[in-house]
Amino acid sequence: MSLTRPPAAGAVGHIVSVDRSGAHLVMIIRIVLVAAGITNAIHHFTGHVNPWWLGSGTAIFLIGHAFYRAMLRSGRVADRLVAAVCVVPLGLVTSFAGRAAMAAVMVVLGAVAAIDHRLATRGLT
């Protein structure tokens, strides 16, 4: 769906059915998990953090976002699924310090955003 073009006939009904699929609910759950992970990482910025909150919350978001995009047929899905697989081990490996865990997650999310932008400017999405 493009912001510069009006939606196609029947697209509104398609979006409503996608909302009922639960993909959006998965992304909302992610907000709670990532918020818990960020809070944990801030409180233990230089110390050991829970290895699951930040990595798994981000992975759940990426999986939910990939599912949502697939349902809407609005872009690539594979890069989000690959990033979701990468984020959980990074959360485990970098749990020795909150700043390392947050930096690792931000690098993965930044890579996904950069790939999306690069493909969009080339018209490949």
N, C-alpha and C positions, 0 to 999 in steps of 0.2 A: 504494500500500500504506500502510495506516495503522498506527501503533503502538498504537492503542487497540482495534483490531478484529483478530481472528485472520485469517490469510491465507485466501483462498478456496481451495476444493478445486482442486488442480492447480497452485496458484501456486508451490509449491516446485519442481516440475519446470520451470516457466517460468523461474524465477530461475536454476536450474542451466544451462539452455540459453542464457540471456543471458550467464552467466559465460564460456561457451565461445565467445562471439561476438568477443571481443577488445576490447570497449569498456572493460573494466576495465584491460586492459593499456595502453591509450592513456592512461588517467589515471595509471598508474604511471610511464610515460615522462615525463609532464608533471611529476611530482615531481622527477625528475632535472633536467629543463631549468629549472624554476623555481628549484630549489636552486642551480644554477649561476648563474642570473641574479641571485639575491639575494646570493650570495657575491661576484659581480663588482660588484654595486652597493654592497655594504658596503665592499669594498676600494677602490673608486673613488667614495666617497660624494660628493665635491665635484668629481670629474673625469669625463672621458669614460668611458662604459661600452660594452660590446658591445651594439649595438642589437637583437640578435636573441634573446638568451637569455631575458630576462624576458618580453618581449612574446609571442614565439612559444610559449614554454612555457605561459604562461597561456592563450593561444588554443587550444593543443592540449588543455589540460585542459578548457576550456569546451566544445569540440567533442566530446571524449570523454564528458563529463558529459551533454551534450545527447543523444548517441546512447544512453547508458546509461539515461537517463530515458525516452527514447522506447521502448526495448526493454521496460522495466518498466511502461510506461504510468503513470508516477508523477508527472507534472506537465508544466508547460510547457517547451518546447524553444526556441522562437523567441528569447526574451530572451538565452539563452546563446549562440546563434549570432550575434546582433547584437553582443553584447559581444565575441565572438571576433574579429569583423571590426574592431571599434574598437580592440582592444588592440594589435594588431601595429603599426599606424601610430603609435600613442601611444608605443610602445617605440622606434620610429625617431626620432620628433620629440624625445623627451625624453632621448636618449642623451648629451646634453651633461653630465649630472650624474646620479649614481646615485640621489640623493634625489628628483629630479624623476621619474625612471622608476618608482621604487617608489611614489611618491605617485599617479602617473597610473594605474598598475595597481590600486592599492587603491581609487581612486575608482570605477573600472569595476566591480570586484568588489563594492564596497559598494552600488553602484546595483542590481546583479543581486540581491543579498541583500535590499535594501529592496523591490524590485518583488515578489520571491517572498513576502516577509512580508506586504506589503499585499494581495496577491491571496489569500493563504491566509486572512487574517483576514476577507476578504469572501466566502470560500468559492468562489473562482473558479478554483482550480487543479485 
